[in-house]
Amino acid sequence: MKSLAFAALLMASACASNQVTVNTPTTPPDAGYVSNPGSPTTAPTSANTVDPVPARMAPPDTTSRPRWLQDRIANVLSERKRTPIVRILSYQYGGQTVYYQSAPCCDQFSTVFDAKGRVICNPDGGITGKGDGKCPDFDKNKTNEKLVWQDPR
């Protein structure tokens, strides 16, 4: 009987609305520390960041996009915005320029294309996160990363 009453109490409190308020600090306290001023731990802060782009990437190169790649970009823009956003990067891999298109969402494959737009492999993503297994050395051997495009929405 006690377990039934306990379960009812849990259900009542779980279903109650507007009982929890969460505040995220955006500025540190005046002292700059969470507790002890001698402590090396500073107060947490937060910033609203939607889709960070690594600072090492240059602005996208729009001058050398093959026609097939322009068509892929137009196709992405015709669909709803994905989270995370779709990015296309170019690399040197296997002695050629290749284009890597990030996966639009969870457990989906990213894709590597050759310069003519043919699929070479899916280096990551999928349920295992290891892609289709056709280029397991992609991360290790890709070089000369350049941002070609990212969804601006």
N, C-alpha and C positions, 0 to 999 in steps of 0.2 A: 504494500500500500504506500509506503514511504517513497519507493522508487517512482510510482505513478505520480505522486504529488510533486516530486522533484522534476520529473519530465514535464509536467504541466507548467511549473515555474520557469523552466528553461525555455519552453515554447513561448510563453507569455512575454518574457524579456527579449527573446530573439525577434519577435514579431512587432515589438513596440517601435513606433517611429519617432524620429527626432530626439533620440536620447544621447547620441554621441556627437561631439563636436571635435574636429581635428584642426589644430592650428599649426601651420608650418612656419618656422621663423624665417624671416627674409633679411633681417639685419641682426648682427651680434649684439649682445647686451653692452651697456656702456663700458663695462670693465673689459669686454672682449673675450672673457673666459666663461666657461660653463659653471665652474665652481671656484676652485682655488686659483688666485692670481699667479701663483707659482707653477701651476700646471701647464704643460705644453699643449694641452687640448683646448683649441679655440672653440667658440660656439659655432654650431652648424648654421649655415646659410643656404639659401636656395635661390635659383634663378629659373625663370620660365624658358626652357629650351625645348623646342619642338623637334627639330631634325638637325642635330649638330653635324657639321661637315669638318673632317680633319683639317687643321690649319695648313698642313703641308700641301694641300691640293690647290693648284692654280685655277683661275676661272675657266669655264668650259671652252674648248676649241670648237668654234662653229664653222670654220672654213674648210675643213677636210672631211666632212661627213659623207660617206657614200650614199647613194640614192636609197638603197635598201634600209640603211640605218635611219635616214630621215623618215621613211615610211613607218618604221617601228616606233619612232618617237611620236609621230602623229597618231598612231594606234593607241599608245599609252595615254596620250592627252585626250583621246576621244572616250576613254573609260573614266570611271570615278577615281579620285585620288586614292592611292594605296598608302597604308602605314605599315612598315616604313616606306618612304618614298622610293620610287624606282630611280636607280642611277645606272649610267652606262660609263664604263671606264675602258681605256685602251691600254694594252700591255704588249710587250714583246714576249712571245712564248713559242718555243719550238722553232725558232728561227723565222718567225713571221709576226706581223701585227695582228692582234686578236682583239675582240671587243667582248667585254664581260657585262652582262645585264643582270643586275641584282634581282632577287626574287621579290615579288610584291608582298608576300606574306608567309606566314607560318608553314613549315614543312613543304614548301614548294621549292623546286629546283631553280638555282640561278643558271644562266646559260652563257657559254663561250662560243662566239661566232668567229669564223675566219674573215678575211678582208672582203670576201664575196657574199657574206651573209649566210654561209652554210654552218649548221650547228656542228661544233667539234665535240663538245661534251657539256655535262652539267657537273661542275666541280664541287658544289656544295648544295646543301638543302636536302629535302626529302626527309623521311622519317628518321633515318640514321644521322642526318646532317653531313654525310660524306658524299653526297651526290650520286651519280650513276656509275662511278668507278672507272670511267673511261680516261680520266686524266688526274689520277691521285697525286701527281707531283705538281699540279698547277700552282698552289700557294707557294711552294718551295722554289719553283723555277720561273715564275713570272717576274718581269722587270719593267722598268720605265713606265710606271703608272701615270696615266693622265686622265683627268676628268673630262669626258666628252660631253655628257649631259646629265642633268638631274631634274626631276619634276619640280617646276617652280611653284606649284600650287601649295 
